[in-house]
Amino acid sequence: MKVGLKKIFIRLGKILLSIVLIILCIIGIYNFFYYQELRTIRMNLNSIKGARVIDIWGHDDVTLEEVSARIRINDSSEIVLGNLSKDVFNYPESVDIIEIGGKSFKWYCCSGNSIGWTLDIGTKGPLYDKLRISFNSPEDVIKNYDKIKAVIDSIPEWPKLAHYISKDKTREEYIGVVNKKSKDVDKLFFLIGVDDEFEFAKKLKWNIKEER
């Protein structure tokens, strides 16, 4: 009887071990594909001459979304690029930077109904008339680091705000340049205290009135 129970326990142990190994394999395969795009983005950024990724992250969902990366350029300067994953990648029209040269941003738009913490330097962004550069890839952004920084350095720092109205008078934006580094975290963490930011935005002078 004892020998029979021992065999049963051994068989159960083998079955449980097999189940655990199968589960671990499934998790491993899932994680491999889940982070595949992030690894590809890191590899592509590191292949750019003078660039080195020192941190990279994204928003955890069914897939890893909204990948951002902190990049060191020529071992001296840093830039943080946002929206690098295919779900939000929209170069050259929209090119989001979260930080450059130790400066981060506050952004208010559409009668205060939209706020954010990135700066769009794309062809449809508020700084295109000053930059006059179409960025078709992160490599283009990195190559033009000095030109981008020079334009941003010309904008008054917070609490002063730069004010932009599009040529067709359909879009109005305020940009605040903050003299501090951003946190390398999911954008969701930027929503802490967001109500205060909306209240601040409502008090700005808006020439183009937009409904919610």
Buried (B, 14 or more C-beta within 10 A) or exposed (E): EEEEEEEEEEEEEEEEEEEEEEEEEEEEEEEEEBBEBBEEBBEBBEEBEBBBBEBBBBBEEEBBBBBBBBBBBEEEBBBBBBBBBEBBBEBBEBBBBBBBBEBBBBBBBBBBBEBBBBBBBBBEBBBBEBBEBEBEBBBBBBBBBEEBBEBBEEBEBBEEBBBBEBEEEEBBBBBBBBEEBBEBEBBEEBEEEEEEBBEBBEEEEBEBEBEE
